[in-house]
Amino acid sequence: MLRKGPWIRRAFRLPGTSARAWSDLDAEFAFHLQERVEELMASGMDRDEAERQVRRRFGDASEYRRQAHTIDERILRRQGRVDAADAIGRELRHAVRALTRSPVFSGVAALTLALGIGATTAIFTVLDRVVLRPLPYANANRLVNVRSAVSGKTTAGYWGVSVAGYFEYRRHNHTFDGLGAYASWLPTITDEVGSERVPGAMISASLVRVLGLRASLGRLITADEDHPGGPDVVVLGNALWRRRYGADRAIVGRTIRVEGSPHTVIGVMSAGMQLPDQRVDLWLPLPIDSLAPPVNDHGLRAIGLLKPGITTAGAQRDLAALTQRFPELFPNAYSTSFIREYHFVPDVVSARDVVLGNVGRVLWVLLASVGLVLLIACANVANLHLVRLEMRQREVDVRRALGATHWHITWHFLSESLMLALVAGAVGLVLAWSGLHILLSIAPSSIPRLAEVQLDWATVSFASFLSLGIGIVFGAVASLRYRRAELVGLREGARGATASRGQLGTRDVLLVGQVAIALVLLAAAALLVQSFRNLRNVKPGFDPTGALAFTVSLPRSTYRDYATVERFYRRLVERLSGLPGVIAVGATQGLPLSQYSNAACATVFIEGRPLAKGESAPCVRKTLDAPTYFAAMGIPVRGRVPSWTDVEQGRGDVVISASLARRFWPGEDALGKGISNASQPPFYRVVGIAGDVRAEGLDQPPTDAVYYPLMPAPGRYLWSPPNEMSVIVRTRSDHPQRRREIGVRIALGARPSSVSLRIVIQTLRLGVIGAVLGVAVALATTRVLRSLLVGVGPSDPRALLLVTMIVLGVVAIAGYLPARRAGRVSPVEALRAE
């Protein structure tokens, strides 16, 4: 019979370390060799001879040892994986059973955490796509925007670059690998499908290389096409090509009309190729000429590609040196006084910073806010977790009494926490997906890169790591709670309902933390609400109530001169003014507070005040406006507004803002004064002074402005005809949906009081339906609060009746007030509208 040896321990041992496996293997080899030596000695050999015989018969022991260890390690690894999987499965089954034994705790805890995880994940998804990920260009970190910074007495901000400045920068800089320019517009395309207004851009050929733009079909714009008189070609955006033309690969070579002019399609842009700060569906050549007379007009936007190793500060110094030469190179456009008065300097800033603006800071603040909400949720669940741990003290004591170690207990509670957190994370992902769709539907269009926002593996990984972290923290709380192996509770009877001093201290810390975080959130919310109220209290200078605005773009091939443009807008205003419910209609080139405004900063000259030598003319906001613009916008005017007849006869009357009147004629009456955009007569005559308008933003001061007529007076210059203008329609806003119906009913004999009562009853009927549904849901959900209520049940009829009456009262008032106003409508007016 074989004696017991190390092989028995190795065959039945638990998985251990590699060093232990080598040690056991060496012991087993030594045991076998010694056993054979003893057998030979028993047959009559001496020890030396027996050991020689054993070594000769056994062979290379080190090779056998290595082979045996390889086999042993393979078996151990396989067994270790099986044992680990079995242990994990066993603990997860125990965790599921433990959580299902407390469904209220598990449901409340999981839902609380899911709300926090879902909100945090949704905001992180937006932040990741908009801020954290680089712009979708090959050399995104080297792309910069080149613009002009001004900080004069009356004008501060950023302009684009002029044509002359662009070519000067492009030819003589030492810091760029390339410089391109573009101008945005909203052209109308016409083909066999119909007409559509799409976002477009005119780009220089150099911008194609700077941004690394690529075509999926055909080719892109070349240097032979981006100049005046070049061929009429167009490149379609990938999205427009798929949506409007069904991804037809035969589109290249076809002709479409852009603003009424035929253009040949030469290519289709690759998917995802856009300008950094806007979506573009139509790409055309930028027809600018380096030999054209220089003009102080900064309508171009420029993007540069820095040379490797060059910083934005270095590039700015390079362009600043070139800008100092502008008065010498372009004296008619850039005088020394202009450079000095406006502090005109080039500004080079990262393209990413221009695209994001302050959106990155806002999103980081939002992420921090929802992170604090998640911390509050975690603190709430931690409080429940501590109470539950106290209730399970006896269970832990029993486990210890049966031999469980601290590690076993920690792993048991860790598995429960991880299971709870992962369930919360899964629900949180669903909530994040739903919340993300809501966020994208209500997000302002000014937030860049929203089209790229979607749930992806980065989002899933974030939610998973967040859930795992929460689960590990809760598991660590249990480990610290039961770190001492005490059996006092089991031997002497478990502690009653009172908590230990340590637990009370932990709960106190959680409560303090919750209050502190809640105070931070409420303080921030209060400041934001107060800021919003301050903005609401700011008078913009016009009345937006009942005002609708839309943009009209006329094809330049048909509307080439002022007369045709003026006749179109006059007919449009007259026809829209005849619609029922319309109070006033106007048109303007510069809609206040609009990103689509075509208002420009233009120089003005005052009659009788010639400029001193070296002095530059001031620059103010210039717009072309219909005579009815001020009535449609609700802007008060002192004096009078030029009529359509005045415009047609070219009387040369203008309206200026009150701030401009105070600036140019302090202490005088500006009515009757002369003003013009040219230094030579004839001058326009000021016939009206409009109220100040905050055209650039509610947080900006009122804007100095000159409101020019749609047609220039004889001998006066007004730039090009305004083919694109905003039309404002002011309508009545009192109960518009049912106004006509009520008027017809009154005309047919119904009393106004009965009509108003009918509307109130209909409103209350809907309110009662909502109240019944609300009570049913409340009865089903308030049972969760049973453990938190004292002296009152979750379905207390008095509380439900009180809130129901309050809600129905609010509904009745909300229906009565507008119904009462609508009941006063004139039957004649209503019948005329019908």
Stockholm file with secondary structure:
# STOCKHOLM 1.0

chainA/1-834         MLRKGPWIRRAFRLPGTSARAWSDLDAEFAFHLQERVEELMASGMDRDEAERQVRRRFGDASEYRRQAHTIDERILRRQGRVDAADAIGRELRHAVRALTRSPVFSGVAALTLALGIGATTAIFTVLDRVVLRPLPYANANRLVNVRSAVSGKTTAGYWGVSVAGYFEYRRHNHTFDGLGAYASWLPTITDEVGSERVPGAMISASLVRVLGLRASLGRLITADEDHPGGPDVVVLGNALWRRRYGADRAIVGRTIRVEGSPHTVIGVMSAGMQLPDQRVDLWLPLPIDSLAPPVNDHGLRAIGLLKPGITTAGAQRDLAALTQRFPELFPNAYSTSFIREYHFVPDVVSARDVVLGNVGRVLWVLLASVGLVLLIACANVANLHLVRLEMRQREVDVRRALGATHWHITWHFLSESLMLALVAGAVGLVLAWSGLHILLSIAPSSIPRLAEVQLDWATVSFASFLSLGIGIVFGAVASLRYRRAELVGLREGARGATASRGQLGTRDVLLVGQVAIALVLLAAAALLVQSFRNLRNVKPGFDPTGALAFTVSLPRSTYRDYATVERFYRRLVERLSGLPGVIAVGATQGLPLSQYSNAACATVFIEGRPLAKGESAPCVRKTLDAPTYFAAMGIPVRGRVPSWTDVEQGRGDVVISASLARRFWPGEDALGKGISNASQPPFYRVVGIAGDVRAEGLDQPPTDAVYYPLMPAPGRYLWSPPNEMSVIVRTRSDHPQRRREIGVRIALGARPSSVSLRIVIQTLRLGVIGAVLGVAVALATTRVLRSLLVGVGPSDPRALLLVTMIVLGVVAIAGYLPARRAGRVSPVEALRAE
#=GR chainA/1-834 SS CCCCCHHHHHHHCCCCCHHHHHHHHHHHHHHHHHHHHHHHHHTTCCHHHHHHHHHHHHCCHHHHHHHHHHHHHHHHHHHHHHHHHHHHHHHHHHHHHHHHTSHHHHHHHHHHHHHHHHHHHHHHHHHIIIIISCCSSTTGGGEEEEEEEEECSSCEEEECBCHHHHHHHHHHCSSEEEEEEEEEECCEEEETTEEEECCEEEECHHHHHHHTCCEEEECCCCTTTSSTTCCCEEEECHHHHHHHHTTCGGGTTCEEEETTEEEEEEEEECTTCCBTTBCCSEEEECCCCTTSCCCSCCCBEEEEEECTTCCHHHHHHHHHHHHTTHHHHCTTTCCHHHHHHTTCEEEEEEHHHHHHTTHHHHHHHHHHHHHHHHHHHHHHHHHHHHHHHHHTHHHHHHHHHTTCCHHHHHHHHHHHHHHHHHHHHHHHHHHHHHHHHHHHHHSCTTSTTGGGCCCCHHHHHHHHHHHHHHHHHHHHHHHHHTCSCCCHHHHHCCCCSCCCHHHHHHHHHHHHHHHHHHHHHHHHHHHHHHHHHHHHHSCCSSCCTTEEEEEEECCTTTCCSHHHHHHHHHHHHHHHHTSTTEEEEEEESSCTTCTTCCCEEEECEETTCCCCTTCCCCEEEEEEBCTTHHHHHTCCEEECCCCHHHHHHTCCEEEEEHHHHHHHSTTSCCTTCEEESSSSSCCEEEEEEECCCCCSCTTSCCCCEEEECSSCCTTCCCCSCCCEEEEEEEECCSSTTTHHHHHHHHHTTCCHHHHHHHHHHHHHHHHHHHHHHHHHHHHHHGGGGGGGCSSSCTTCHHHHHHHHHHHHHHHHHHHHHHHHHHTTCCHHHHHHHC
#=GC SS_cons         CCCCCHHHHHHHCCCCCHHHHHHHHHHHHHHHHHHHHHHHHHTTCCHHHHHHHHHHHHCCHHHHHHHHHHHHHHHHHHHHHHHHHHHHHHHHHHHHHHHHTSHHHHHHHHHHHHHHHHHHHHHHHHHIIIIISCCSSTTGGGEEEEEEEEECSSCEEEECBCHHHHHHHHHHCSSEEEEEEEEEECCEEEETTEEEECCEEEECHHHHHHHTCCEEEECCCCTTTSSTTCCCEEEECHHHHHHHHTTCGGGTTCEEEETTEEEEEEEEECTTCCBTTBCCSEEEECCCCTTSCCCSCCCBEEEEEECTTCCHHHHHHHHHHHHTTHHHHCTTTCCHHHHHHTTCEEEEEEHHHHHHTTHHHHHHHHHHHHHHHHHHHHHHHHHHHHHHHHHTHHHHHHHHHTTCCHHHHHHHHHHHHHHHHHHHHHHHHHHHHHHHHHHHHHSCTTSTTGGGCCCCHHHHHHHHHHHHHHHHHHHHHHHHHTCSCCCHHHHHCCCCSCCCHHHHHHHHHHHHHHHHHHHHHHHHHHHHHHHHHHHHHSCCSSCCTTEEEEEEECCTTTCCSHHHHHHHHHHHHHHHHTSTTEEEEEEESSCTTCTTCCCEEEECEETTCCCCTTCCCCEEEEEEBCTTHHHHHTCCEEECCCCHHHHHHTCCEEEEEHHHHHHHSTTSCCTTCEEESSSSSCCEEEEEEECCCCCSCTTSCCCCEEEECSSCCTTCCCCSCCCEEEEEEEECCSSTTTHHHHHHHHHTTCCHHHHHHHHHHHHHHHHHHHHHHHHHHHHHHGGGGGGGCSSSCTTCHHHHHHHHHHHHHHHHHHHHHHHHHHTTCCHHHHHHHC
//
